[in-house]
């Protein structure tokens, strides 16, 4: 579910530290910039993501 949704706006899912799960902020479900994907995004499960689930920051 990566890619441009409207000019200048794109979805960039984040891979969690488990190496399997991708997440997006819940705000994309109501953001007008992503309106063309709202129907599809609404079919995906939602849950709270703990800070420890994110990968460590890139050290580059």
Secondary structure, 3 states (H helix, E strand, C coil): CCEEEECCEEECCEEECCCCCEECCHHHHCCHHHHHHHHHHCCCCCCCCCHHHECCCCCC
